[in-house]
Amino acid sequence: MERNVVHMDLDTFFVSVERKINPKLIGKPVLVGGTGDRGVVASCSYEAREFGIHSAMPMRMARQLCPQAIVVRGDHEAYSQHSHEVTEIIKESVPVYEKTSIDEFYMDLSGMDKFFGCYKLASEIRQKIMKETHLPISFALSGNKTVSKVGTGQAKPNGQMQIAFGNEKDFLAPLSIRKIPMVGDKTYQLLSGMGIEKIKTIQEMPMELMHQVLGENGTAIWRKANGIDNSPVEQYNERKSISTECTFDKDTIDVGYLNRMLISMTEKLAFQLRNEEKLTSCITVKVRYSDFNTHTMQMRIPYTALDNILIEKVEELFNKIYQKRLLIRLVGVRFSHLIQGTYQFELFNDMTEHIQLYQAMDKMRKRFGDDAVMRAAGLGITHHNFNPFSGKIAGKA
């Protein structure tokens, strides 16, 4: 059976939400990001892109390129809420969808062409999203995720397109190799240094040669360049979570020790989030007393994976829940409502130093182990009595 996979992406999402809140921004060069000298551009309007500005650019440089640009700090909660509204519309419209980031979705419409017409259905969903949320959104329909994602990039801004079955290679051939998912700056520099600029060149190369140059990644890039991608649309489930618990050898009332344990646990879970390129928007803290009475409290937050934010919220929840001053047998932390995402969502917080620090710490942890580097508050905490299922992705919260 031919697959029908839609990739749908909200255009310049942060900017679009800001324009909805303040229509005076429409048609003007807008930068969303950290407003200080050390801030970074998290998103920019198409008008700003004409000046050579792009996301992740230092804000100071962006201002030099476009002095008339309007800089907006950004609003975590507004972006999360609008993302949720779009998700609900998609959820009500299709049987299988995958939310890969705050503003990006895949939908598997295979088999639905017999009843609705897949392109017609995708068009109706797009129109409904624009009508109900007043946000621009683009999509592409093809036989797999890779071609659809590339197609959405070509359909922007605020457009839609279909790549017919059998035309995948012809569609991809004239495009830059930068359009292939997995081709980052380093890979692009390597391939362009070999004279490979267009996808067509990769299509004409033997797969074995790409494997020799880039190993398994080379094989994957060759397949994508040829429009081959069998990866499924994985049903999105907002209740996916990661969690960890610690049962103490001896019940304790030592608040200092409990806080250090929670910090250590939160650090480990935050590292796992970043390692798996996920963000959380819901934190739960669990406390079990010596009499086995168990209490939990949760908090919705803007999507994040940064230790300093998560630790602050975990401590806040613990201080609210732990009022009995009784001996504690177990504490636990859970992050849920996960989506795919990286540091981009943090860029309008003037947190470039935090991000650079976490990137350096994560690099050390990947090389030397989870305990290679940690906060001083977590030193001396032993993890041998952690729940053996600690930190695993769970299907239910």
Helices and strands as residue ranges (DSSP letters): E 5-10, H 13-21, G 23-25, E 30-33, E 41-44, H 46-49, H 59-65, E 70-72, H 76-93, E 97-101, E 104-108, G 112-114, H 118-133, E 137-142, H 145-155, E 160-162, H 168-172, G 177-179, H 185-193, H 199-204, H 207-214, H 216-225, E 241-252, H 255-275, E 278-289, E 294-304, H 307-321, E 328-336, E 339-340, G 343-349, H 352-368, G 370-372, G 376-378, E 393-394
